[in-house]
Amino acid sequence: MGKDDALTQTELQKHLSYDPQTGSLVWLLPASRRALGAEAGYVRPDGYRMITVHWRKYLAHRLAWLHVHGVWPPQFIDHINGNRSDNRLSNLRLADYSTNGMNRPPQINSRWGRGVHKRAGKWIAEIKNNGVKKYLGSFNSPEEARTAFIEAAAATRGEFVRID
Protein backbone atom coordinates (compact mmCIF):
# COMPACT_ATOMS: atom_id res chain seq x y z
CA MET A 1 0.00 0.00 0.00
CA GLY A 2 1.61 3.26 -1.15
CA LYS A 3 1.39 6.75 0.26
CA ASP A 4 -1.28 7.72 -2.28
CA ASP A 5 -3.58 4.88 -1.25
CA ALA A 6 -4.17 6.48 2.16
CA LEU A 7 -6.36 9.23 0.68
CA THR A 8 -9.67 8.26 -0.91
CA GLN A 9 -11.83 10.18 -3.38
CA THR A 10 -14.52 10.67 -0.72
CA GLU A 11 -12.05 12.10 1.80
CA LEU A 12 -10.42 14.31 -0.86
CA GLN A 13 -13.80 15.70 -1.93
CA LYS A 14 -14.52 16.73 1.67
CA HIS A 15 -11.42 18.95 1.62
CA LEU A 16 -11.04 20.14 -1.97
CA SER A 17 -13.21 20.98 -4.94
CA TYR A 18 -11.80 20.57 -8.44
CA ASP A 19 -12.75 22.49 -11.56
CA PRO A 20 -11.81 20.36 -14.60
CA GLN A 21 -12.11 23.40 -16.91
CA THR A 22 -9.50 25.48 -15.05
CA GLY A 23 -7.56 22.75 -13.23
CA SER A 24 -7.98 24.57 -9.91
CA LEU A 25 -8.22 22.73 -6.63
CA VAL A 26 -9.69 24.95 -3.90
CA TRP A 27 -10.23 24.44 -0.19
CA LEU A 28 -13.72 23.59 1.02
CA LEU A 29 -12.71 23.76 4.68
CA PRO A 30 -10.97 26.76 6.25
CA ALA A 31 -7.95 26.26 8.48
CA SER A 32 -5.65 28.49 10.49
CA ARG A 33 -3.43 29.42 7.53
CA ARG A 34 -5.84 29.19 4.63
CA ALA A 35 -9.17 30.68 3.65
CA LEU A 36 -12.27 28.89 2.45
CA GLY A 37 -12.21 28.94 -1.37
CA ALA A 38 -8.48 29.67 -1.62
CA GLU A 39 -6.48 27.81 -4.23
CA ALA A 40 -4.74 24.88 -2.58
CA GLY A 41 -1.02 24.35 -2.39
CA TYR A 42 2.00 26.03 -3.91
CA VAL A 43 4.01 25.72 -7.11
CA ARG A 44 7.41 24.11 -6.61
CA PRO A 45 10.51 25.44 -8.42
CA ASP A 46 10.14 22.62 -10.99
CA GLY A 47 6.64 23.87 -11.92
CA TYR A 48 4.50 21.20 -10.25
CA ARG A 49 1.75 22.25 -7.81
CA MET A 50 2.02 20.50 -4.44
CA ILE A 51 -0.88 20.21 -1.98
CA THR A 52 -0.82 18.96 1.60
CA VAL A 53 -3.86 16.98 2.78
CA HIS A 54 -3.82 15.33 6.22
CA TRP A 55 -0.15 16.27 6.68
CA ARG A 56 0.88 14.45 3.49
CA LYS A 57 2.10 16.14 0.33
CA TYR A 58 0.55 15.23 -3.02
CA LEU A 59 1.09 16.41 -6.57
CA ALA A 60 -1.99 18.37 -7.67
CA HIS A 61 -2.36 16.55 -10.99
CA ARG A 62 -2.58 13.22 -9.14
CA LEU A 63 -5.22 14.67 -6.80
CA ALA A 64 -7.16 15.98 -9.81
CA TRP A 65 -7.16 12.48 -11.30
CA LEU A 66 -8.36 10.93 -8.04
CA HIS A 67 -11.02 13.64 -7.62
CA VAL A 68 -12.54 12.90 -11.05
CA HIS A 69 -11.91 9.18 -11.58
CA GLY A 70 -12.09 7.87 -8.01
CA VAL A 71 -8.85 5.92 -8.28
CA TRP A 72 -5.19 6.82 -8.09
CA PRO A 73 -3.44 6.80 -11.46
CA PRO A 74 -1.52 3.52 -11.86
CA GLN A 75 1.76 5.16 -12.89
CA PHE A 76 2.37 8.61 -14.34
CA ILE A 77 0.15 11.49 -15.38
CA ASP A 78 1.48 13.41 -18.39
CA HIS A 79 0.75 17.12 -18.93
CA ILE A 80 0.00 17.17 -22.65
CA ASN A 81 1.07 20.78 -23.20
CA GLY A 82 4.20 20.39 -21.05
CA ASN A 83 3.05 22.98 -18.50
CA ARG A 84 3.43 21.20 -15.15
CA SER A 85 1.03 23.51 -13.32
CA ASP A 86 -1.76 23.24 -15.93
CA ASN A 87 -3.98 20.66 -14.26
CA ARG A 88 -7.07 20.97 -16.46
CA LEU A 89 -8.54 17.52 -17.01
CA SER A 90 -8.19 17.92 -20.80
CA ASN A 91 -4.44 18.43 -20.31
CA LEU A 92 -3.88 15.25 -18.27
CA ARG A 93 -3.40 11.72 -19.60
CA LEU A 94 -2.14 8.43 -18.24
CA ALA A 95 1.41 7.50 -19.19
CA ASP A 96 4.09 4.99 -18.29
CA TYR A 97 7.69 5.92 -17.51
CA SER A 98 8.85 5.83 -21.12
CA THR A 99 5.96 7.74 -22.70
CA ASN A 100 5.98 10.34 -19.92
CA GLY A 101 9.64 11.03 -20.68
CA MET A 102 8.89 11.49 -24.36
CA ASN A 103 6.93 14.64 -23.61
CA ARG A 104 9.83 16.29 -21.75
CA PRO A 105 11.20 19.48 -23.26
CA PRO A 106 14.67 19.22 -24.84
CA GLN A 107 17.73 19.96 -22.74
CA ILE A 108 18.74 23.61 -22.51
CA ASN A 109 22.13 22.89 -24.08
CA SER A 110 20.52 21.28 -27.16
CA ARG A 111 20.94 23.91 -29.89
CA TRP A 112 19.24 21.87 -32.63
CA GLY A 113 16.63 20.19 -30.48
CA ARG A 114 16.23 16.70 -29.22
CA GLY A 115 17.86 13.86 -31.14
CA VAL A 116 20.38 15.93 -33.17
CA HIS A 117 24.08 16.47 -32.49
CA LYS A 118 27.31 16.98 -34.38
CA ARG A 119 29.99 14.30 -34.63
CA ALA A 120 33.09 14.27 -36.86
CA GLY A 121 31.80 17.09 -39.07
CA LYS A 122 28.42 15.41 -39.72
CA TRP A 123 25.00 15.91 -38.17
CA ILE A 124 23.73 12.78 -36.43
CA ALA A 125 20.08 11.96 -35.75
CA GLU A 126 19.17 9.46 -33.02
CA ILE A 127 16.04 8.57 -31.12
CA LYS A 128 15.62 6.76 -27.83
CA ASN A 129 12.67 4.45 -27.11
CA ASN A 130 12.26 2.33 -23.98
CA GLY A 131 15.88 3.05 -23.05
CA VAL A 132 17.26 1.88 -26.40
CA LYS A 133 19.00 4.43 -28.63
CA LYS A 134 18.43 4.02 -32.37
CA TYR A 135 20.75 5.59 -34.94
CA LEU A 136 18.74 7.38 -37.66
CA GLY A 137 21.58 8.48 -39.89
CA SER A 138 24.35 10.94 -40.64
CA PHE A 139 23.48 14.15 -42.49
CA ASN A 140 25.16 17.16 -44.10
CA SER A 141 22.99 19.72 -42.31
CA PRO A 142 21.28 20.00 -38.95
CA GLU A 143 17.95 20.58 -40.73
CA GLU A 144 18.19 17.20 -42.48
CA ALA A 145 19.02 15.45 -39.21
CA ARG A 146 16.15 17.25 -37.47
CA THR A 147 13.72 16.14 -40.20
CA ALA A 148 14.83 12.52 -39.75
CA PHE A 149 14.29 12.79 -36.00
CA ILE A 150 10.84 14.38 -36.38
CA GLU A 151 9.70 11.62 -38.76
CA ALA A 152 10.97 8.87 -36.44
CA ALA A 153 9.41 10.54 -33.38
CA ALA A 154 6.01 10.83 -35.06
CA ALA A 155 6.15 7.17 -36.12
CA THR A 156 7.22 5.76 -32.75
CA ARG A 157 5.73 8.11 -30.16
CA GLY A 158 2.29 8.77 -31.54
CA GLU A 159 0.29 11.12 -29.34
CA PHE A 160 3.26 11.63 -27.00
CA VAL A 161 5.49 13.19 -29.66
CA ARG A 162 7.22 16.38 -28.58
CA ILE A 163 9.83 17.69 -30.95
CA ASP A 164 10.51 21.23 -29.74
Long-range contacts (C-beta under 8 A, 24 or more apart in sequence): 2-72, 3-56, 4-58, 4-62, 4-66, 4-72, 5-72, 6-54, 6-56, 7-53, 7-54, 7-56, 7-58, 7-66, 9-66, 9-67, 9-69, 9-70, 9-71, 11-53, 11-54, 12-53, 12-63, 12-66, 12-67, 13-67, 15-53, 16-40, 16-51, 16-53, 16-63, 16-67, 18-63, 18-64, 18-67, 18-68, 20-64, 20-68, 20-88, 20-89, 20-90, 21-88, 21-89, 22-88, 23-60, 23-64, 23-86, 23-87, 23-88, 23-89, 23-91, 24-87, 25-49, 25-51, 25-60, 25-63, 25-64, 25-67, 25-87, 43-85, 46-84, 47-83, 47-84, 47-85, 48-84, 48-85, 49-84, 49-85, 49-87, 60-85, 60-87, 61-87, 61-92, 64-89, 64-92, 65-92, 75-100, 76-100, 78-103, 78-160, 79-103, 82-162, 93-159, 95-160, 98-129, 98-130, 98-131, 99-157, 99-160, 102-153, 102-157, 102-160, 102-161, 102-162, 103-160, 103-162, 104-162, 105-162, 105-164, 106-164, 112-142, 112-145, 112-146, 113-146, 113-149, 113-163, 113-164, 114-149, 114-153, 114-162, 114-163, 115-145, 115-146, 115-149, 115-152, 115-153, 116-142, 116-145, 116-146, 116-149, 118-142, 125-149, 125-152, 127-152, 127-153, 127-156, 129-156, 129-157
